[in-house]
Amino acid sequence: MSIREKKTVLKGIRQYNLTVGGKQYPTFEIYFGTDGHGKKLRENKPTMAEARARVEEFFTERKRVGDAVTALKPTEIYDAKAALDLLRSAGLSVCLTETARAYLEGAGAATKFHERKLSEAYSEYFKGIPDKQHLHKKAVSWRVGRWVDVFGGDRMVSEVNPIELSSYLEPMRKQSGKTYNNSLSYIKTFIAWCAKEERLYIAKSPLANMHILKLAYKEPEFMKVEEFEKFIRALEAHKDAARVVPFVVLSFLCGIRQEEIKRLIECRKKDIDLNAETIRISMPKGWTQGIAPRIFTLQPNALAWLMKYEDEPVLCKSPGACIETMARVAEKAKIKLGRNIGRHSFITYHAAKFQNPIMTDAITGTSKKMRAAHYQGLATKAAGEAFFSIMPSVQPVARRDNNKHN
């Protein structure tokens, strides 16, 4: 669907002669754009005044009810009109939505759904997310919980409709297509959950046909080699280096996700084996979609950095505190520290240096499609080699266990 702006429609009113029965009559054609099926919306009026009046009427009605009327096929419009006429002739003053809902709730319906308030359904949905997935719970609260509050938690799930959701999301669309897509995806997932057979709080998701926006490609942010060296040298000299540098190494030089780093911190002795020069990423408890267990060999410089702080008591137990320290150091050094820039940098430089996509995918747990679309070909082989050559200022003398392969 693509409806033109009102001023564009008015300016585009075209006059031409219409031949009927051998006679010519002046007519004024109005072009509104296309409907939800790609069909062009055109109308003709005998005078310019009537054409302009029709444009005013069209946009007044559109403002009142949204794009619903332009999204319907002519057969659907006539069918709806016939249904309403039948209801009125029977003395019933109800809308089609109420009629359909009553039918679905009736004993004769093939599948009877169970009405729930939106707040009740959301509370059940939220509680069903494992506590281990605290970042996911935070995202659901931010994207779905806020929408439930705005839409009205006391309203029924069956009252959810794409027109009101579109109005809610419109400011996000103007601000950021990515923000719009994220919010829409989370809300659609929640409503689809409500329509599952084991719940049936709604017969069918009314948001199923709402599509995410197609966004222009944007290369991921990764840190330049010289900036990373400047950054890690500054952290190396920081008073909290023993806590923060290992976190940075696991992110930038190992490509590990922040949630995975947290799990490594909780069971460091088992999964970070400096003697074997390996790191194992285990499966998290709770939801595991998109996450895969893996084990990989450390790059020499990553191993050297981790060995330097091997005798320190613990890694930083709060990733948030590490990130705050990193942000302060980066700001002072005038280095941009984007979200997930450590993992982005690792994948970019690893793919550039080794030219071995299967190995890069296995180490990072990313998909072939994601790596090819977002990281491949962004850096040169020389840059990759330089990135994985950045070593600690003072090298560790020796490991505590010399029988590393036994």
C-alpha positions as CSV (number, residue, x, y, z in Angstrom):
1,M,0.0,0.0,0.0
2,S,1.2,3.4,-0.9
3,I,-1.1,6.4,-0.5
4,R,0.2,9.7,-1.7
5,E,0.2,12.9,0.4
6,K,-2.9,15.0,0.2
7,K,-1.2,18.0,-1.4
8,T,0.3,15.7,-4.0
9,V,-3.1,14.2,-4.8
10,L,-4.6,17.7,-5.2
11,K,-1.8,18.9,-7.4
12,G,-2.0,15.8,-9.5
13,I,-5.7,16.1,-10.4
14,R,-5.7,15.7,-14.2
15,Q,-8.3,17.0,-16.7
16,Y,-9.1,15.2,-19.9
17,N,-12.1,14.5,-22.2
18,L,-14.0,11.3,-21.8
19,T,-15.7,10.0,-25.0
20,V,-19.1,8.3,-24.4
21,G,-21.5,7.5,-27.2
22,G,-19.5,9.6,-29.6
23,K,-19.7,12.6,-27.4
24,Q,-16.9,14.1,-25.4
25,Y,-17.4,15.1,-21.7
26,P,-14.8,16.8,-19.5
27,T,-13.7,14.8,-16.5
28,F,-11.2,15.2,-13.7
29,E,-9.1,12.2,-12.7
30,I,-7.9,11.8,-9.1
31,Y,-5.0,9.4,-8.4
32,F,-4.7,8.5,-4.7
33,G,-1.9,5.9,-4.9
34,T,-2.1,2.1,-4.6
35,D,-4.1,-0.1,-2.2
36,G,-2.9,-3.1,-0.1
37,H,-3.0,-5.3,-3.2
38,G,-1.0,-3.0,-5.4
39,K,-4.0,-1.8,-7.4
40,K,-4.0,1.8,-8.4
41,L,-6.7,3.9,-6.8
42,R,-8.3,6.3,-9.3
43,E,-11.6,8.2,-9.4
44,N,-13.2,10.6,-11.8
45,K,-15.4,13.6,-11.2
46,P,-17.2,15.9,-13.7
47,T,-15.9,19.1,-12.2
48,M,-12.7,20.3,-10.5
49,A,-14.8,21.4,-7.4
50,E,-16.2,17.9,-7.0
51,A,-12.8,16.4,-7.5
52,R,-11.3,18.5,-4.8
53,A,-14.2,17.8,-2.5
54,R,-13.7,14.1,-3.0
55,V,-10.0,14.4,-2.1
56,E,-11.1,16.2,1.2
57,E,-13.6,13.4,1.9
58,F,-11.1,10.6,1.2
59,F,-8.4,12.0,3.5
60,T,-11.0,12.9,6.3
61,E,-12.3,9.3,6.2
62,R,-8.7,7.9,6.1
63,K,-7.7,10.0,9.1
64,R,-10.8,8.6,10.9
65,V,-10.5,4.9,10.1
66,G,-6.9,4.5,8.8
67,D,-6.1,2.5,5.6
68,A,-8.5,-0.3,6.2
69,V,-10.8,0.7,3.4
70,T,-8.0,0.9,0.9
71,A,-6.7,-2.5,2.0
72,L,-9.9,-4.3,1.3
73,K,-10.8,-5.9,-2.1
74,P,-14.1,-4.7,-3.7
75,T,-15.6,-8.1,-3.0
76,E,-14.7,-7.8,0.7
77,I,-16.3,-4.4,0.9
78,Y,-19.6,-5.6,-0.7
79,D,-19.5,-8.7,1.5
80,A,-19.1,-6.6,4.6
81,K,-21.9,-4.3,3.5
82,A,-24.3,-7.2,2.9
83,A,-23.4,-8.7,6.3
84,L,-24.2,-5.4,8.1
85,D,-27.5,-5.1,6.1
86,L,-28.5,-8.6,7.3
87,L,-27.7,-7.7,10.9
88,R,-29.7,-4.4,10.7
89,S,-32.7,-6.2,9.1
90,A,-32.7,-8.6,12.0
91,G,-32.8,-5.7,14.4
92,L,-29.2,-6.1,15.6
93,S,-27.1,-3.0,16.0
94,V,-23.6,-4.7,16.2
95,C,-20.4,-4.4,14.2
96,L,-18.8,-7.3,12.3
97,T,-16.0,-7.6,14.9
98,E,-18.5,-8.2,17.7
99,T,-20.4,-10.7,15.5
100,A,-17.2,-12.6,14.6
101,R,-16.1,-12.7,18.3
102,A,-19.5,-14.0,19.4
103,Y,-19.3,-16.7,16.7
104,L,-15.9,-17.8,17.8
105,E,-17.0,-17.9,21.5
106,G,-20.2,-19.8,20.7
107,A,-20.7,-23.5,21.3
108,G,-20.8,-24.1,17.6
109,A,-17.4,-22.7,16.9
110,A,-14.8,-25.2,15.9
111,T,-12.2,-23.7,18.3
112,K,-13.4,-21.7,21.3
113,F,-11.0,-19.2,22.6
114,H,-10.6,-18.0,26.1
115,E,-10.7,-14.2,26.6
116,R,-7.9,-12.7,28.7
117,K,-7.1,-9.2,29.6
118,L,-3.9,-8.0,27.9
119,S,-2.2,-7.4,31.3
120,E,-3.0,-10.9,32.4
121,A,-1.7,-12.5,29.2
122,Y,1.5,-10.3,29.3
123,S,2.2,-11.2,33.0
124,E,1.9,-14.9,32.1
125,Y,4.2,-14.5,29.1
126,F,6.8,-12.6,31.0
127,K,6.9,-15.0,33.9
128,G,7.4,-17.8,31.4
129,I,10.8,-16.4,30.4
130,P,13.6,-18.1,32.4
131,D,15.3,-15.7,34.9
132,K,18.6,-16.6,33.4
133,Q,17.5,-14.8,30.3
134,H,17.5,-11.4,32.2
135,L,18.6,-9.4,29.1
136,H,15.7,-10.9,27.1
137,K,13.3,-10.2,30.0
138,K,14.5,-6.6,30.0
139,A,14.0,-6.3,26.3
140,V,10.5,-7.8,26.5
141,S,9.6,-5.4,29.4
142,W,11.0,-2.4,27.4
143,R,9.3,-3.3,24.1
144,V,6.1,-5.2,25.0
145,G,5.4,-4.1,28.5
146,R,5.5,-0.4,27.6
147,W,3.1,-1.0,24.7
148,V,0.7,-2.9,26.9
149,D,0.6,0.1,29.3
150,V,-0.1,2.5,26.4
151,F,-2.7,0.2,24.7
152,G,-4.4,-0.5,28.0
153,G,-3.8,-3.5,30.1
154,D,-7.5,-3.8,31.1
155,R,-8.5,-4.2,27.4
156,M,-8.9,-7.7,26.0
157,V,-6.3,-9.4,23.9
158,S,-9.0,-9.7,21.2
159,E,-9.1,-5.9,20.9
160,V,-5.5,-5.7,19.7
161,N,-5.5,-4.3,16.1
162,P,-2.9,-3.2,13.6
163,I,-4.2,0.3,13.2
164,E,-3.6,1.3,16.9
165,L,-0.3,-0.5,16.9
166,S,0.8,1.4,13.8
167,S,0.0,4.6,15.5
168,Y,2.0,3.6,18.5
169,L,5.0,2.6,16.4
170,E,4.9,5.6,14.0
171,P,7.2,7.8,16.2
172,M,9.7,4.9,16.3
173,R,9.6,4.5,12.5
174,K,10.4,8.2,12.1
175,Q,13.2,8.0,14.7
176,S,14.8,4.7,13.7
177,G,13.8,1.8,11.4
178,K,15.7,-0.6,13.6
179,T,13.9,0.5,16.7
180,Y,10.6,0.1,14.9
181,N,11.4,-3.4,13.7
182,N,12.6,-4.6,17.1
183,S,9.4,-3.4,18.8
184,L,7.1,-4.7,16.1
185,S,8.9,-8.1,16.2
186,Y,8.6,-8.5,20.0
187,I,5.0,-7.5,20.1
188,K,4.1,-9.8,17.2
189,T,5.8,-12.7,19.0
190,F,3.8,-12.0,22.1
191,I,0.4,-11.8,20.3
192,A,1.3,-15.0,18.3
193,W,2.0,-16.6,21.7
194,C,-1.5,-15.6,22.8
195,A,-3.0,-17.4,19.7
196,K,-1.2,-20.7,20.4
197,E,-3.6,-23.7,20.6
198,E,-2.6,-24.4,24.3
199,R,-3.9,-20.9,25.2
200,L,-6.2,-19.4,22.5
201,Y,-6.6,-16.1,24.2
202,I,-7.3,-14.9,20.7
203,A,-8.4,-17.0,17.7
204,K,-5.7,-15.6,15.3
205,S,-3.0,-13.0,15.5
206,P,-4.3,-9.8,13.9
207,L,-0.7,-8.6,13.5
208,A,0.4,-11.5,11.3
209,N,0.4,-9.4,8.1
210,M,2.3,-6.5,9.6
211,H,5.8,-6.5,8.1
212,I,9.1,-5.2,9.3
213,L,10.7,-2.4,7.4
214,K,13.4,-3.0,4.8
215,L,16.4,-1.2,6.1
216,A,19.3,0.1,4.0
217,Y,22.5,-1.9,4.6
218,K,24.9,-0.4,7.1
219,E,28.3,-1.8,7.8
220,P,28.8,-2.8,11.5
221,E,31.1,-0.7,13.6
222,F,34.5,-2.3,14.3
223,M,37.5,-0.7,15.9
224,K,40.5,0.3,13.8
225,V,43.7,-1.6,14.7
226,E,45.5,1.5,15.9
227,E,42.6,2.6,18.0
228,F,42.3,-0.8,19.6
229,E,46.0,-0.8,20.5
230,K,45.6,2.7,22.0
231,F,42.5,1.5,23.9
232,I,44.0,-1.7,25.4
233,R,47.3,0.1,26.3
234,A,45.2,2.6,28.3
235,L,43.3,-0.2,30.0
236,E,46.6,-2.0,30.7
237,A,47.8,1.1,32.7
238,H,44.4,1.5,34.4
239,K,44.1,0.7,38.2
240,D,41.4,-1.9,37.4
241,A,43.4,-3.5,34.6
242,A,43.3,-7.0,36.3
243,R,39.5,-6.9,36.2
244,V,38.8,-5.2,32.9
245,V,41.5,-6.3,30.5
246,P,40.5,-10.0,30.5
247,F,36.9,-8.9,29.7
248,V,38.2,-6.9,26.8
249,V,40.4,-9.7,25.6
250,L,37.5,-12.2,25.7
251,S,35.4,-9.8,23.7
252,F,37.9,-8.3,21.1
253,L,40.4,-11.1,20.8
254,C,38.1,-14.1,21.2
255,G,34.8,-12.8,19.8
256,I,32.7,-14.0,22.7
257,R,29.3,-12.5,23.4
258,Q,28.8,-10.5,26.7
259,E,26.3,-13.1,28.0
260,E,28.8,-15.9,27.3
261,I,31.6,-13.9,29.0
262,K,29.4,-13.8,32.1
263,R,29.0,-17.6,32.1
264,L,32.8,-17.9,31.6
265,I,33.3,-15.7,34.7
266,E,31.0,-18.0,36.7
267,C,32.9,-21.2,35.8
268,R,36.3,-19.9,34.8
269,K,38.4,-22.8,36.0
270,K,36.4,-25.3,33.9
271,D,35.9,-23.5,30.6
272,I,39.0,-21.3,30.3
273,D,41.9,-23.7,30.0
274,L,45.1,-21.7,29.4
275,N,47.2,-24.9,29.7
276,A,45.4,-26.4,26.7
277,E,45.1,-22.9,25.1
278,T,41.4,-23.4,24.7
279,I,38.1,-21.8,25.7
280,R,34.8,-23.7,25.8
281,I,31.5,-21.9,25.4
282,S,28.8,-24.0,27.1
283,M,25.0,-23.9,26.5
284,P,23.1,-21.5,28.7
285,K,20.2,-22.5,30.8
286,G,16.8,-21.5,29.6
287,W,16.1,-20.4,26.0
288,T,18.9,-21.3,23.6
289,Q,17.7,-20.2,20.2
290,G,20.6,-19.0,18.1
291,I,23.2,-20.1,20.6
292,A,25.5,-23.1,20.1
293,P,28.2,-24.7,22.3
294,R,31.7,-24.6,20.9
295,I,35.4,-24.9,21.8
296,F,38.3,-23.1,20.1
297,T,42.0,-22.6,20.4
298,L,43.1,-19.1,21.6
299,Q,45.1,-16.8,19.3
300,P,48.7,-16.3,20.6
301,N,48.1,-12.7,21.6
302,A,44.8,-13.5,23.4
303,L,46.6,-16.3,25.3
304,A,49.4,-13.9,26.3
305,W,47.0,-11.3,27.6
306,L,45.0,-13.8,29.6
307,M,48.2,-15.4,31.0
308,K,49.4,-12.0,32.2
309,Y,46.4,-11.8,34.5
310,E,46.2,-15.5,35.3
311,D,47.3,-15.1,38.9
312,E,44.7,-12.4,39.7
313,P,41.9,-13.5,42.0
314,V,38.9,-13.3,39.7
315,L,37.7,-11.7,36.5
316,C,35.3,-8.8,37.0
317,K,32.0,-10.4,38.2
318,S,30.0,-7.5,36.8
319,P,30.1,-7.1,33.0
320,G,28.3,-3.8,33.5
321,A,31.1,-2.4,35.7
322,C,33.7,-3.5,33.1
323,I,31.7,-1.8,30.3
324,E,31.5,1.4,32.4
325,T,35.2,1.4,32.9
326,M,35.8,0.7,29.2
327,A,33.5,3.6,28.3
328,R,35.3,6.1,30.5
329,V,38.7,5.0,29.1
330,A,37.4,5.1,25.5
331,E,35.9,8.6,26.0
332,K,39.1,9.9,27.5
333,A,41.1,8.5,24.6
334,K,38.5,9.8,22.1
335,I,37.7,6.4,20.8
336,K,34.1,5.4,19.8
337,L,33.0,2.3,21.7
338,G,29.8,1.1,20.0
339,R,27.6,-1.7,21.2
340,N,29.1,-5.2,20.7
341,I,32.1,-3.6,19.0
342,G,34.4,-6.2,20.5
343,R,32.7,-9.1,18.8
344,H,32.3,-7.2,15.5
345,S,36.0,-6.4,15.5
346,F,37.0,-10.0,16.2
347,I,34.9,-11.4,13.4
348,T,36.0,-8.7,10.9
349,Y,39.7,-9.2,11.5
350,H,39.6,-13.0,11.9
351,A,37.8,-13.3,8.6
352,A,40.4,-10.9,7.0
353,K,43.5,-12.6,8.4
354,F,42.7,-16.3,8.0
355,Q,40.4,-16.3,4.9
356,N,38.7,-19.3,6.4
357,P,35.0,-18.6,6.9
358,I,34.2,-22.1,8.3
359,M,36.8,-21.6,11.1
360,T,35.5,-18.0,11.8
361,D,31.9,-19.3,12.1
362,A,32.9,-22.2,14.3
363,I,34.9,-20.0,16.8
364,T,32.2,-17.3,17.1
365,G,29.1,-19.3,16.7
366,T,27.7,-17.0,14.1
367,S,25.9,-18.2,10.9
368,K,27.4,-18.3,7.5
369,K,24.7,-15.9,6.3
370,M,25.3,-13.4,9.1
371,R,29.1,-13.5,8.7
372,A,29.0,-13.1,4.9
373,A,26.4,-10.3,5.0
374,H,28.0,-8.2,7.8
375,Y,31.7,-8.9,8.3
376,Q,33.3,-10.4,5.2
377,G,35.6,-8.1,3.2
378,L,35.6,-5.1,5.5
379,A,39.3,-5.3,6.5
380,T,42.5,-6.3,4.7
381,K,44.6,-9.4,5.5
382,A,47.4,-7.1,6.7
383,A,45.0,-5.3,9.1
384,G,43.9,-8.7,10.5
385,E,47.5,-9.8,11.1
386,A,48.2,-6.5,12.8
387,F,45.2,-6.9,15.1
388,F,46.2,-10.3,16.2
389,S,49.8,-9.2,16.9
390,I,49.0,-6.8,19.7
391,M,50.7,-8.2,22.7
392,P,51.0,-7.1,26.4
393,S,53.7,-4.6,27.2
394,V,55.2,-7.2,29.6
395,Q,55.1,-10.8,28.5
396,P,54.3,-13.5,31.0
397,V,57.4,-15.4,32.0
398,A,56.0,-19.0,32.1
399,R,52.9,-21.0,32.8
400,R,52.4,-22.6,36.1
401,D,51.8,-26.0,34.5
402,N,54.4,-27.0,31.9
403,N,52.5,-30.2,31.0
404,K,49.9,-28.4,29.0
405,H,49.2,-31.2,26.6
406,N,49.2,-34.1,29.1
